[in-house]
Amino acid sequence: MSKRNSQAAKTAAREKLRLERERQAKRDKVKRQAIVAGSIVAVLAIAGGVGYAVVQKNKPSYWAGLKDAKVVAPANTTGTKGTTVVIGKSTAKKTLKVYEDPRCPVCAQFEQTVGSTVKKDIDNGKFKFQYVGATFIDDKDNGQGSKNALSALGAALNVSPEAFLEYKTALYSTKWHPDETTDKFKDDAYLLQVADTVTALKGNTAFQNAVKKGTYDAWAMAMSKTFDDNKEGVTGTPGFVMDGKQLNGGTPLLTVADFDKVVDAALKG
């Protein structure tokens, strides 16, 4: 090989090495950039996750968020946001206002022992019945069942006053009413299972959709507020009021005899 050819070969080798080094440098640079980018994404993901967790932690509950929501009032209601629910004959001169919480065990006891008497009195025009729903048991144990059942009762009321009363009786029955510490009413499936025992609600698609979609959830919150803001001094359930006054000193009426005695006296007063 001539000296010239030898020099050219060395130059070509050096150029080849230089190009290889440049390519390797580029590959290393890309690798470093990928590592940095990955680290940034990971940090952002962690930060985002923490941020999301903080937002979720501080986000008001679904039910609390409905306090100022637009209310869809069921049929067969009157008053502000449809929170006045009065059932009975127009000829009845007085109205018995009853405060109840769907999860309340004493309300269940009242319904099981005196409920049929109340229904008979309504049908006979002895008095009108005004329902006020409460949800304070949920507030006490961070539950949802009182509110969810109250919303379902709104869906039943939208069907008819009779369906509402029958459904309320079913919810308070010995078969379906859960222990106060068991929040079964938070589950729509359970509420619909109970509803299947009421002729007007069984297979009623409109009613079922209203329960599943929470159509009357905001109404339930508005109704509950009427209990919280009542001016008659009712602090527990069941509570009974006629002519603006609590009956029986606020003590529950748990027998037919006690109920008849106290209500009859109020009707004469």
C-alpha positions as CSV (number, residue, x, y, z in Angstrom):
1,M,0.0,0.0,0.0
2,S,1.3,3.4,-0.9
3,K,1.9,6.1,1.7
4,R,-1.0,8.2,0.2
5,N,-3.4,5.2,0.4
6,S,-2.4,4.5,4.0
7,Q,-3.0,8.1,5.0
8,A,-6.4,8.1,3.3
9,A,-7.4,4.9,5.1
10,K,-6.4,6.4,8.4
11,T,-8.4,9.5,7.6
12,A,-11.5,7.5,6.7
13,A,-11.2,5.4,9.9
14,R,-11.0,8.6,12.0
15,E,-14.0,10.0,10.2
16,K,-15.9,6.8,10.7
17,L,-15.0,6.8,14.4
18,R,-16.1,10.4,14.7
19,L,-19.4,9.7,13.1
20,E,-20.0,6.7,15.3
21,R,-19.2,8.9,18.4
22,E,-21.6,11.5,17.2
23,R,-24.3,8.9,16.7
24,Q,-23.6,7.5,20.2
25,A,-23.7,10.9,21.7
26,K,-27.1,11.6,20.1
27,R,-28.4,8.2,21.4
28,D,-27.2,9.0,24.9
29,K,-28.8,12.4,24.7
30,V,-32.1,11.0,23.7
31,K,-31.9,8.4,26.5
32,R,-31.2,11.1,29.0
33,Q,-34.1,13.2,27.7
34,A,-36.4,10.2,28.0
35,I,-35.3,9.5,31.5
36,V,-35.8,13.2,32.5
37,A,-39.2,13.3,30.8
38,G,-40.2,10.1,32.5
39,S,-39.2,11.5,35.8
40,I,-41.2,14.6,35.2
41,V,-44.3,12.7,34.2
42,A,-43.9,10.5,37.3
43,V,-43.6,13.6,39.5
44,L,-46.5,15.2,37.9
45,A,-48.5,12.0,38.2
46,I,-47.7,11.8,41.9
47,A,-48.5,15.5,42.4
48,G,-51.7,15.1,40.4
49,G,-52.7,12.1,42.4
50,V,-52.1,13.9,45.6
51,G,-54.0,16.9,44.3
52,Y,-56.9,14.8,43.2
53,A,-57.0,13.0,46.6
54,V,-57.0,16.4,48.3
55,V,-59.8,17.6,46.1
56,Q,-61.8,14.4,46.7
57,K,-61.2,14.5,50.4
58,N,-62.5,18.1,50.6
59,K,-65.3,17.6,48.1
60,P,-68.8,17.9,49.7
61,S,-70.8,14.7,49.8
62,Y,-73.3,14.1,47.0
63,W,-76.2,14.7,49.3
64,A,-74.8,17.8,50.9
65,G,-74.2,19.2,47.4
66,L,-77.9,19.0,46.7
67,K,-78.9,21.5,49.4
68,D,-78.9,24.3,46.8
69,A,-79.8,22.2,43.8
70,K,-82.9,22.7,41.7
71,V,-85.7,20.7,43.2
72,V,-88.0,18.5,41.1
73,A,-91.1,18.2,43.2
74,P,-93.3,15.1,43.1
75,A,-96.9,15.3,42.0
76,N,-99.4,15.6,44.9
77,T,-97.3,18.2,46.7
78,T,-97.7,22.0,47.3
79,G,-95.8,24.7,49.0
80,T,-92.2,25.8,48.6
81,K,-90.2,23.2,46.7
82,G,-93.1,20.8,47.0
83,T,-92.4,20.2,50.7
84,T,-96.0,20.3,51.8
85,V,-97.5,16.9,51.6
86,V,-101.1,16.7,52.7
87,I,-103.3,13.6,52.2
88,G,-107.0,13.3,53.0
89,K,-110.5,14.5,52.3
90,S,-111.0,18.2,51.8
91,T,-113.9,18.1,54.2
92,A,-111.6,17.2,57.1
93,K,-111.5,20.3,59.4
94,K,-108.1,19.7,60.9
95,T,-104.7,18.3,59.9
96,L,-102.5,16.0,61.8
97,K,-98.8,16.7,61.0
98,V,-96.5,13.7,61.5
99,Y,-92.7,14.0,61.5
100,E,-90.9,10.8,60.6
101,D,-87.4,9.6,59.7
102,P,-87.4,6.5,57.4
103,R,-84.7,4.8,59.4
104,C,-86.3,5.6,62.8
105,P,-87.1,2.4,64.8
106,V,-89.8,4.1,66.9
107,C,-91.5,5.4,63.7
108,A,-91.5,1.8,62.5
109,Q,-93.0,0.7,65.8
110,F,-95.7,3.4,65.5
111,E,-96.5,2.4,61.9
112,Q,-96.7,-1.3,62.8
113,T,-99.1,-0.7,65.7
114,V,-101.1,2.5,64.9
115,G,-100.5,2.9,61.1
116,S,-103.8,1.1,60.1
117,T,-105.7,3.3,62.5
118,V,-104.2,6.4,61.0
119,K,-105.1,5.2,57.5
120,K,-108.7,4.5,58.5
121,D,-109.0,8.0,60.1
122,I,-107.7,9.6,56.9
123,D,-110.1,7.6,54.7
124,N,-113.0,8.5,57.1
125,G,-112.2,12.2,56.9
126,K,-111.4,12.4,60.7
127,F,-108.4,14.5,59.8
128,K,-106.0,15.3,57.0
129,F,-102.5,13.8,57.2
130,Q,-99.5,16.0,56.6
131,Y,-96.1,14.2,56.2
132,V,-92.8,15.8,57.1
133,G,-89.7,13.7,56.4
134,A,-86.5,13.9,58.4
135,T,-83.0,12.5,57.9
136,F,-81.2,13.2,61.1
137,I,-80.3,9.6,61.7
138,D,-78.1,9.8,58.6
139,D,-76.5,12.9,60.0
140,K,-75.8,11.1,63.2
141,D,-73.9,8.2,61.7
142,N,-72.8,9.6,58.3
143,G,-75.4,7.4,56.5
144,Q,-77.5,7.8,53.4
145,G,-80.5,5.6,53.9
146,S,-82.9,8.1,55.4
147,K,-82.2,10.5,52.5
148,N,-82.4,7.8,49.9
149,A,-85.6,6.3,51.2
150,L,-87.1,9.8,51.5
151,S,-86.3,10.3,47.8
152,A,-87.9,7.0,47.0
153,L,-91.0,8.0,48.9
154,G,-91.1,11.1,46.7
155,A,-91.1,8.9,43.7
156,A,-94.0,6.9,45.2
157,L,-95.9,10.1,46.0
158,N,-95.5,11.1,42.3
159,V,-97.4,8.0,41.5
160,S,-100.2,8.6,43.9
161,P,-100.9,9.5,47.6
162,E,-102.1,5.9,48.1
163,A,-98.9,4.5,46.7
164,F,-97.0,6.8,49.0
165,L,-98.8,5.6,52.1
166,E,-98.6,1.9,51.2
167,Y,-94.9,2.2,50.4
168,K,-94.2,4.0,53.7
169,T,-96.1,1.2,55.5
170,A,-94.0,-1.4,53.7
171,L,-90.7,0.4,54.5
172,Y,-91.6,0.4,58.2
173,S,-92.8,-3.2,58.3
174,T,-91.2,-5.8,60.4
175,K,-90.1,-7.6,57.3
176,W,-88.3,-4.8,55.6
177,H,-87.3,-2.1,58.2
178,P,-83.7,-2.6,59.1
179,D,-82.0,-2.1,62.4
180,E,-81.1,1.5,62.9
181,T,-77.4,0.7,62.8
182,T,-77.8,-1.0,59.4
183,D,-78.0,1.5,56.5
184,K,-79.9,-0.8,54.1
185,F,-82.0,2.0,52.7
186,K,-79.0,3.5,51.0
187,D,-79.2,0.8,48.3
188,D,-81.7,1.5,45.5
189,A,-82.0,-2.2,44.8
190,Y,-83.3,-2.8,48.3
191,L,-85.8,0.1,48.1
192,L,-87.1,-1.3,44.8
193,Q,-87.4,-4.8,46.3
194,V,-89.6,-3.3,49.0
195,A,-91.6,-1.4,46.4
196,D,-92.4,-4.6,44.6
197,T,-94.8,-5.4,47.5
198,V,-96.9,-2.4,46.6
199,T,-99.3,-3.0,43.7
200,A,-99.0,0.5,42.2
201,L,-95.2,0.4,42.2
202,K,-94.5,-3.1,41.2
203,G,-93.1,-3.1,37.6
204,N,-93.7,0.7,37.4
205,T,-90.9,1.8,35.1
206,A,-91.3,5.5,35.8
207,F,-91.1,4.9,39.5
208,Q,-88.1,2.6,39.2
209,N,-86.2,5.1,37.0
210,A,-86.9,7.9,39.4
211,V,-85.4,5.9,42.2
212,K,-82.4,4.9,40.2
213,K,-81.7,8.3,38.8
214,G,-82.4,10.1,42.0
215,T,-85.0,12.4,40.5
216,Y,-86.3,13.4,43.9
217,D,-83.0,13.5,45.8
218,A,-82.9,17.3,46.0
219,W,-86.6,17.2,47.0
220,A,-85.6,14.9,49.9
221,M,-83.0,17.3,51.1
222,A,-85.5,20.2,50.9
223,M,-88.1,18.2,52.8
224,S,-85.5,17.3,55.4
225,K,-84.8,21.0,55.9
226,T,-88.4,21.6,56.8
227,F,-87.9,19.2,59.8
228,D,-84.6,20.9,60.7
229,D,-86.3,24.4,60.6
230,N,-89.6,23.5,62.1
231,K,-91.1,26.1,64.5
232,E,-93.1,23.7,66.5
233,G,-90.3,22.4,68.7
234,V,-90.2,18.9,67.2
235,T,-86.7,17.5,67.7
236,G,-87.3,13.7,67.3
237,T,-89.5,11.2,65.5
238,P,-92.2,10.3,65.4
239,G,-93.5,13.7,66.2
240,F,-97.2,14.8,66.2
241,V,-98.5,18.3,65.7
242,M,-102.0,19.7,65.4
243,D,-103.0,23.4,65.3
244,G,-99.3,24.3,65.7
245,K,-98.9,22.4,68.9
246,Q,-97.0,19.2,69.8
247,L,-99.3,16.4,71.0
248,N,-98.6,14.4,74.1
249,G,-95.7,16.7,75.1
250,G,-93.6,15.3,72.3
251,T,-93.8,11.8,73.6
252,P,-94.4,9.2,70.9
253,L,-97.9,7.7,70.6
254,L,-97.2,4.0,70.3
255,T,-100.6,2.4,71.1
256,V,-104.0,2.9,69.4
257,A,-105.5,3.8,72.7
258,D,-103.0,6.6,73.4
259,F,-103.2,7.8,69.8
260,D,-107.0,8.0,69.8
261,K,-107.1,9.7,73.2
262,V,-104.6,12.4,72.4
263,V,-105.8,13.1,68.8
264,D,-109.5,13.1,69.8
265,A,-108.7,15.7,72.5
266,A,-106.8,17.8,69.9
267,L,-109.7,17.6,67.4
268,K,-112.0,19.0,70.0
269,G,-109.7,21.7,71.1
